[in-house]
Amino acid sequence: MISRRQFLQATAAASLIVPATGAGHLGRAAAQQRLSQSDITRFDSLGKLTIIHVTDIHAQLVPLYFREPSVNLGVGDVRGQPPHLTDKEFRAWFKIAAGSADAYALTSDDFVALARNYGRMGGMDRIATLIKSIRAERGDDNVLLLDGGDTWQGSWTSLKTDGQDMVDVQTALKVDAMASHWEFTLGEKRLKEIIEKAPFAFLAQNVRSLEWQEPVFDARKLYERGGARVAVIGQALPRTAVANPRWMFPDWEFGIREDDLQKQVEEARTGGADVVVLLSHNGFDVDRKLAGRVKGIDVILTAHTHDAMPGALKVGDTLLIASGSHGKFVSRLDLDIRDKKVAGYRYKLMPVFSDAIAPDPDMAALVKKIRDPFAADLSRELGRTESLLYRRGNFNGTFDDLICASMLSERDAEISLSPGFRWGGTLVPGDAITFEAVANATAMTYPACYRTEMTGGQIKAVLEDVADNIFHPDPYFQGGGDMVRVGGMGYSIDVSKPVNQRISSMTELKTGKQIDADRKYVVAGWASVNQGTEGPPIWEVVEKYLARVKTVKLEPNTSVAVSGT
């Protein structure tokens, strides 16, 4: 069990507690008057070395709404432990005031009202401002900027430029090194092309060639910062070849490679490193377990599971930092290095409130240059929403429901399956559903929307397989995604059960009948990892559906019954 004391609470003391007043909360102008850039950047510095961490930006160049999950279940030893707390429980653990700016940034509580008060978050021009502010305070030679990956995928501009838009942004930010996951879906050739030209390091100690078991990428790099020698070791998502199409990188294999990582740490130490940092895309629970097993790592900068933690978790002598996603946060970690080891640390998760932070003019100009060729497409209105459209959470979100409804309708299917992706922004009631909003939830290199037949037994097997990927009690067997989203059917899931025993009561919603294990159903889905999958790109399917319905109004999805929590 992890106690509250094992988290740094200095973060909470330095955070932006801006509580709402009265039933209607603060007005937008009043809320923004109580937020300032100086509040966000305020930090009681420590030592000489500062590490800045951003991750899981998913190619979001401009500010957006992004609702944190209302369901984030932990199993086994991490049940009821951060980050597997949401809303009231999350606020209680971290002592966050209801209706505050922190509550808006970190939970789904009262999201619509608080979104109207506090506005959008993120934007690369705002992130650039925060990073430049830290560098101006600490000095360039004392700051290390690290990117946790999932940076080159997730928007229309990144898809159309093969990730070049985000590479240019990273270059402008002066990123020192990055980890990776979705980057591999650009394909082996394109990935190598970018890495050869990029001015920052692409680190992945756990990727090997299939034939010779040789390292494919640099495992680590040593930096001189703040008077210390800092070894940064990279870790790609261990299950990339399972979660994404292997045919895009057929000659590479992944894995956690714990023993190899231990060797990297020891070699870094014998090579003179004062500090060892793991720049990881393992996911929070995997890194929590790994921190207790691999010795000598001072800091793990975790990613992949999109957790935003306003405090550092300490596992033994290792600090675990989680910096959220979609550009909503920038992490700052100050380290006091004495006698070749970490003597003290101070951490802050800085929320990127776009209305409170002055855009950096150079980055703003770069973002405009990137987006201008695609402006007509990005701004095209496809429909409007009367509901909150969001994706993040263990089970169906309303944006997922929109995608599932589109496939049922436009592909003439009885059941639809949509992957449990975490990326994509949120729309509040009254918003236009633009092509950009749809692309932010669908833009990828294998978008074909297939139509096929599957038996009820095969559908159950899919659900069981994904459920084990998420709710296996051993984090090393988890993939870190969310449950496949379903349209046209409901089911029950007991997350405490073992593999192949979690899913029951599968029901066809249209008829109310139980799903027949032997009967064939017409199923539509997208993002198949199989090569040669045919069908229109999913964004075209959603656009066609919206052209017909015009206005979207979705009630909260109650078709999945969850137990065992």
HUNORDA-V471162 format. One record per residue. N is the residue number from 1. RES is the residue in three letters. SS is DSSP state (@ for helix, = for strand, . for the rest). Layout:
n: {N:N}
res: {RES:RES}
ss: {SS:SS}
This chain:
n: {1:2:3:4:5:6:7:8:9:10:11:12:13:14:15:16:17:18:19:20:21:22:23:24:25:26:27:28:29:30:31:32:33:34:35:36:37:38:39:40:41:42:43:44:45:46:47:48:49:50:51:52:53:54:55:56:57:58:59:60:61:62:63:64:65:66:67:68:69:70:71:72:73:74:75:76:77:78:79:80:81:82:83:84:85:86:87:88:89:90:91:92:93:94:95:96:97:98:99:100:101:102:103:104:105:106:107:108:109:110:111:112:113:114:115:116:117:118:119:120:121:122:123:124:125:126:127:128:129:130:131:132:133:134:135:136:137:138:139:140:141:142:143:144:145:146:147:148:149:150:151:152:153:154:155:156:157:158:159:160:161:162:163:164:165:166:167:168:169:170:171:172:173:174:175:176:177:178:179:180:181:182:183:184:185:186:187:188:189:190:191:192:193:194:195:196:197:198:199:200:201:202:203:204:205:206:207:208:209:210:211:212:213:214:215:216:217:218:219:220:221:222:223:224:225:226:227:228:229:230:231:232:233:234:235:236:237:238:239:240:241:242:243:244:245:246:247:248:249:250:251:252:253:254:255:256:257:258:259:260:261:262:263:264:265:266:267:268:269:270:271:272:273:274:275:276:277:278:279:280:281:282:283:284:285:286:287:288:289:290:291:292:293:294:295:296:297:298:299:300:301:302:303:304:305:306:307:308:309:310:311:312:313:314:315:316:317:318:319:320:321:322:323:324:325:326:327:328:329:330:331:332:333:334:335:336:337:338:339:340:341:342:343:344:345:346:347:348:349:350:351:352:353:354:355:356:357:358:359:360:361:362:363:364:365:366:367:368:369:370:371:372:373:374:375:376:377:378:379:380:381:382:383:384:385:386:387:388:389:390:391:392:393:394:395:396:397:398:399:400:401:402:403:404:405:406:407:408:409:410:411:412:413:414:415:416:417:418:419:420:421:422:423:424:425:426:427:428:429:430:431:432:433:434:435:436:437:438:439:440:441:442:443:444:445:446:447:448:449:450:451:452:453:454:455:456:457:458:459:460:461:462:463:464:465:466:467:468:469:470:471:472:473:474:475:476:477:478:479:480:481:482:483:484:485:486:487:488:489:490:491:492:493:494:495:496:497:498:499:500:501:502:503:504:505:506:507:508:509:510:511:512:513:514:515:516:517:518:519:520:521:522:523:524:525:526:527:528:529:530:531:532:533:534:535:536:537:538:539:540:541:542:543:544:545:546:547:548:549:550:551:552:553:554:555:556:557:558:559:560:561:562:563:564:565}
res: {MET:ILE:SER:ARG:ARG:GLN:PHE:LEU:GLN:ALA:THR:ALA:ALA:ALA:SER:LEU:ILE:VAL:PRO:ALA:THR:GLY:ALA:GLY:HIS:LEU:GLY:ARG:ALA:ALA:ALA:GLN:GLN:ARG:LEU:SER:GLN:SER:ASP:ILE:THR:ARG:PHE:ASP:SER:LEU:GLY:LYS:LEU:THR:ILE:ILE:HIS:VAL:THR:ASP:ILE:HIS:ALA:GLN:LEU:VAL:PRO:LEU:TYR:PHE:ARG:GLU:PRO:SER:VAL:ASN:LEU:GLY:VAL:GLY:ASP:VAL:ARG:GLY:GLN:PRO:PRO:HIS:LEU:THR:ASP:LYS:GLU:PHE:ARG:ALA:TRP:PHE:LYS:ILE:ALA:ALA:GLY:SER:ALA:ASP:ALA:TYR:ALA:LEU:THR:SER:ASP:ASP:PHE:VAL:ALA:LEU:ALA:ARG:ASN:TYR:GLY:ARG:MET:GLY:GLY:MET:ASP:ARG:ILE:ALA:THR:LEU:ILE:LYS:SER:ILE:ARG:ALA:GLU:ARG:GLY:ASP:ASP:ASN:VAL:LEU:LEU:LEU:ASP:GLY:GLY:ASP:THR:TRP:GLN:GLY:SER:TRP:THR:SER:LEU:LYS:THR:ASP:GLY:GLN:ASP:MET:VAL:ASP:VAL:GLN:THR:ALA:LEU:LYS:VAL:ASP:ALA:MET:ALA:SER:HIS:TRP:GLU:PHE:THR:LEU:GLY:GLU:LYS:ARG:LEU:LYS:GLU:ILE:ILE:GLU:LYS:ALA:PRO:PHE:ALA:PHE:LEU:ALA:GLN:ASN:VAL:ARG:SER:LEU:GLU:TRP:GLN:GLU:PRO:VAL:PHE:ASP:ALA:ARG:LYS:LEU:TYR:GLU:ARG:GLY:GLY:ALA:ARG:VAL:ALA:VAL:ILE:GLY:GLN:ALA:LEU:PRO:ARG:THR:ALA:VAL:ALA:ASN:PRO:ARG:TRP:MET:PHE:PRO:ASP:TRP:GLU:PHE:GLY:ILE:ARG:GLU:ASP:ASP:LEU:GLN:LYS:GLN:VAL:GLU:GLU:ALA:ARG:THR:GLY:GLY:ALA:ASP:VAL:VAL:VAL:LEU:LEU:SER:HIS:ASN:GLY:PHE:ASP:VAL:ASP:ARG:LYS:LEU:ALA:GLY:ARG:VAL:LYS:GLY:ILE:ASP:VAL:ILE:LEU:THR:ALA:HIS:THR:HIS:ASP:ALA:MET:PRO:GLY:ALA:LEU:LYS:VAL:GLY:ASP:THR:LEU:LEU:ILE:ALA:SER:GLY:SER:HIS:GLY:LYS:PHE:VAL:SER:ARG:LEU:ASP:LEU:ASP:ILE:ARG:ASP:LYS:LYS:VAL:ALA:GLY:TYR:ARG:TYR:LYS:LEU:MET:PRO:VAL:PHE:SER:ASP:ALA:ILE:ALA:PRO:ASP:PRO:ASP:MET:ALA:ALA:LEU:VAL:LYS:LYS:ILE:ARG:ASP:PRO:PHE:ALA:ALA:ASP:LEU:SER:ARG:GLU:LEU:GLY:ARG:THR:GLU:SER:LEU:LEU:TYR:ARG:ARG:GLY:ASN:PHE:ASN:GLY:THR:PHE:ASP:ASP:LEU:ILE:CYS:ALA:SER:MET:LEU:SER:GLU:ARG:ASP:ALA:GLU:ILE:SER:LEU:SER:PRO:GLY:PHE:ARG:TRP:GLY:GLY:THR:LEU:VAL:PRO:GLY:ASP:ALA:ILE:THR:PHE:GLU:ALA:VAL:ALA:ASN:ALA:THR:ALA:MET:THR:TYR:PRO:ALA:CYS:TYR:ARG:THR:GLU:MET:THR:GLY:GLY:GLN:ILE:LYS:ALA:VAL:LEU:GLU:ASP:VAL:ALA:ASP:ASN:ILE:PHE:HIS:PRO:ASP:PRO:TYR:PHE:GLN:GLY:GLY:GLY:ASP:MET:VAL:ARG:VAL:GLY:GLY:MET:GLY:TYR:SER:ILE:ASP:VAL:SER:LYS:PRO:VAL:ASN:GLN:ARG:ILE:SER:SER:MET:THR:GLU:LEU:LYS:THR:GLY:LYS:GLN:ILE:ASP:ALA:ASP:ARG:LYS:TYR:VAL:VAL:ALA:GLY:TRP:ALA:SER:VAL:ASN:GLN:GLY:THR:GLU:GLY:PRO:PRO:ILE:TRP:GLU:VAL:VAL:GLU:LYS:TYR:LEU:ALA:ARG:VAL:LYS:THR:VAL:LYS:LEU:GLU:PRO:ASN:THR:SER:VAL:ALA:VAL:SER:GLY:THR}
ss: {.:.:.:@:@:@:=:.:.:@:@:@:@:@:.:.:.:.:.:.:.:.:.:.:.:.:.:@:@:@:@:@:@:.:.:.:@:@:@:@:@:.:.:.:.:.:.:.:=:=:=:=:=:=:.:.:.:.:.:.:.:.:.:=:=:.:.:.:.:.:.:.:.:.:.:@:@:@:.:.:.:.:.:.:.:.:@:@:@:@:@:@:@:@:.:.:.:.:.:.:@:@:@:@:@:@:.:.:.:.:@:@:@:@:@:@:@:@:.:.:=:.:.:@:@:@:@:@:@:@:@:@:@:@:@:@:@:@:.:@:@:@:=:=:=:=:=:.:.:.:.:.:.:.:.:@:@:@:@:@:.:.:.:@:@:@:@:@:@:@:@:@:@:.:.:.:=:=:.:.:.:@:@:@:@:@:.:@:@:@:@:@:@:@:@:@:@:.:.:.:=:=:=:.:.:.:.:=:=:.:.:.:.:.:=:.:.:=:.:=:=:=:=:=:=:.:.:=:=:=:=:=:=:=:=:.:.:.:.:@:@:@:@:.:.:@:@:@:@:.:.:=:=:.:.:.:.:@:@:@:@:@:@:@:@:@:@:@:@:@:.:.:.:.:=:=:=:=:=:=:.:.:.:@:@:@:@:@:@:@:@:.:.:.:.:.:.:.:=:=:=:=:.:.:.:.:.:=:.:.:.:.:=:=:=:.:.:=:=:=:=:=:=:.:.:.:.:.:=:=:=:=:=:=:=:=:=:=:.:.:=:=:=:=:=:=:=:=:=:=:=:.:=:.:.:.:.:.:.:.:@:@:@:@:@:@:@:@:@:@:@:@:.:.:@:@:@:@:@:.:=:=:=:=:=:.:.:.:=:.:.:.:.:.:.:.:.:@:@:@:@:@:@:@:@:@:@:@:@:@:.:.:.:.:=:=:=:=:.:.:.:.:.:.:.:=:=:.:.:.:.:=:=:=:@:@:@:@:@:@:@:@:.:.:.:.:.:=:=:=:=:=:=:=:=:@:@:@:@:@:@:@:@:@:@:@:@:@:@:@:@:.:.:.:@:@:@:.:.:.:.:.:.:.:=:=:=:.:=:=:=:=:=:=:.:.:.:.:.:.:.:.:=:=:=:=:=:=:.:.:.:.:.:=:.:.:.:.:.:=:=:=:=:=:=:=:.:.:.:.:.:.:.:.:.:.:=:@:@:@:@:@:@:@:@:@:@:@:@:.:=:=:.:.:.:.:.:.:.:=:=:=:=:.:.}
